[in-house]
Amino acid sequence: MKLENKVAIVTGGGKGIGAEICLSLAKEGAKIVIAEMDIESGKNSQKRIIENGGDAIVVETNVADEFSVNNMAEEAVKKFRKIDILINNAGIRHINNILDHTKKQWDEMLSVNLTGPYLCCKAVIPYMIKNGKGKIVNFGSIASFMGRPDRVAYVAAKTGVLGLTRALAVDLTGKNINVNTICPGLISTPFNQKFAEDPVHGEAWGKETIVGRWGVPSDISGAAVFLSSDDSDFINGSEIKIDGGWLAAKTRKGELEN
């Protein structure tokens, strides 16, 4: 197993991509700390892990609150004695036009999507330095690379995650800690449920990708395992786009028809 005896914290690990990552890491031998505000979903994720022979705890965590994040790290070490892996998956999104975008919405999205990863990294890095090695995986988006409609704060935060990743990788030079970013595209999760199930646009949006479909959480979890393992030791300050090729190429209707 690639992650035997490793300890991984996964923020937002109760559902969607986060829950799938928790299970995939556990199947590779990692002990999991599910950092989650929604305790019920966290316990459901924990149950799946245990039923598959893994070990996990749930820690109530608000990634935007420094005290809560520090407690998350302390609880992880109290239970499992170390921290090897941090997956900064937790995120939120408000969708509305800039003129209707409130300061409260802006603050919420920046605090969870950008300040949250910063606080979590700051909390766990001392333990990783003590271990002599660590893996940090942040979560960006296709919105890290382009403007998206009605998402000013989300785009700003997810673009910032790329900068945070690169700067952290430089700051940690010589510490044997890798910091990278996963950037998902259209993934069918509770986060995107209303779009994926839309009778007009859902299937059509999936067909806009080169792969020709929406992604699912298991399309993301393999990359998270890879970036958490020794296989990725020479990858640092980088990002992996997992979007079915959506950002790589665009075609007009009819161009690929024979």
CORJOZI-V349498 format. One record per residue. SS is DSSP state (h for helix, s for strand, l for the rest). PHI is phi in whole degrees, -180 to 180 (999 if undefined). Layout:
BEGIN
SS|PHI / SS|PHI
END
This chain:
BEGIN
l|999 / l|-70 / l|-125 / l|-58 / l|68 / l|-85 / s|-118 / s|-122 / s|-99 / s|-123 / s|-80 / l|63 / l|-86 / l|-87 / l|-155 / h|58 / h|-59 / h|-60 / h|-65 / h|-67 / h|-65 / h|-55 / h|-66 / h|-66 / h|-64 / h|-65 / h|-64 / l|-92 / l|104 / l|-78 / s|-89 / s|-113 / s|-109 / s|-90 / s|-93 / s|-150 / l|-78 / l|-88 / h|-63 / h|-62 / h|-67 / h|-62 / h|-68 / h|-64 / h|-65 / h|-59 / h|-61 / h|-60 / h|-65 / h|-65 / h|-63 / l|-97 / l|88 / l|-97 / l|-131 / s|-155 / s|-127 / s|-112 / s|-123 / s|-63 / l|-142 / l|-107 / l|-66 / l|-85 / l|-113 / h|-63 / h|-62 / h|-63 / h|-68 / h|-63 / h|-64 / h|-55 / h|-65 / h|-65 / h|-66 / h|-62 / h|-71 / h|-61 / h|-82 / h|-115 / l|78 / l|-165 / l|-136 / l|-107 / s|-136 / s|-128 / s|-111 / s|-88 / l|-97 / l|-58 / l|-163 / l|-135 / l|-152 / l|-109 / l|-119 / l|-166 / l|-63 / h|-53 / h|-72 / h|-104 / l|-77 / l|-86 / h|-61 / h|-62 / h|-63 / h|-57 / h|-62 / h|-61 / h|-71 / h|-68 / h|-70 / h|-83 / h|-82 / h|-124 / h|-65 / h|-56 / h|-58 / h|-59 / h|-65 / h|-65 / h|-61 / h|-60 / h|-73 / h|-97 / h|-56 / h|-58 / h|-71 / h|-67 / h|-61 / h|-62 / h|-71 / l|92 / l|-168 / s|-166 / s|-131 / s|-120 / s|-122 / s|-90 / s|-118 / l|-98 / l|-173 / h|-60 / h|-71 / h|-76 / l|-119 / l|-156 / l|-71 / l|-128 / l|-66 / l|62 / l|-139 / h|-59 / h|-71 / h|-64 / h|-62 / h|-61 / h|-68 / h|-71 / h|-67 / h|-62 / h|-60 / h|-64 / h|-66 / h|-60 / h|-59 / h|-66 / h|-67 / h|-64 / h|-59 / h|-69 / h|-61 / l|-97 / l|-54 / l|85 / l|-97 / l|62 / s|-121 / s|-94 / s|-126 / s|-138 / s|-127 / s|-101 / s|-120 / s|-75 / l|-106 / l|-74 / s|-120 / l|-78 / l|-139 / h|-55 / h|-60 / h|-117 / h|-57 / h|-67 / h|-80 / h|-62 / l|-95 / l|-62 / l|-67 / l|-93 / l|-101 / h|-54 / h|-67 / h|-63 / h|-64 / h|-61 / h|-74 / l|-73 / l|-79 / l|-64 / l|-71 / l|92 / l|-156 / l|-70 / s|-82 / l|-127 / h|-53 / h|-67 / h|-70 / h|-95 / h|-65 / h|-63 / h|-67 / h|-65 / h|-63 / h|-59 / h|-71 / h|-90 / l|-103 / h|-67 / h|-63 / h|-106 / l|-61 / l|-102 / l|-110 / l|-152 / l|71 / l|-113 / s|-134 / s|-116 / s|-87 / s|-123 / l|-139 / l|66 / l|85 / l|-61 / l|-82 / l|-79 / l|-157 / l|-127 / l|-129 / l|-90 / l|-56 / l|97 / l|-68 / l|-100 / l|-85 / l|-87
END
